[in-house]
């Protein structure tokens, strides 16, 4: 379960980096190149991922607002099932974030084969509390 948390966290971080890079690249070529089907797909995936992450953080915010002490305590336990129960985050939302992050990364790497983006996962040794979720 602990790895599941970090896979999502790593996916979110990678998606953020990909989004920043993609947006920077889009701004520099905005007036010179038409949008292709691949780029439209990437934008759609980005919007879906953004909406999913916003929903995730809304669940977290609401749970923290309702009971900050319990929220911090559960994060300190680093127990994903208790965290999901407290926040009422559906596992399908976590699955969606992971899937969309992977899809966005794949789309980015296909469009930018020479990218130096490091996509290797790091060893996850921290807790929910340290990651600043609380």
Secondary structure, DSSP 8 states (H G I E B T S, - for coil): -HHHHHHHHHHHHHHHHHHHHHHHHHHHHTTTS---HHHHHHHHHHHHHHHHHHHHHHHHHHHHHH-HHHHHHHHHHT-HHHHHHHHT--HHHHHHHHHHHHHHHHHHHHH-TT-------------TTTTT--
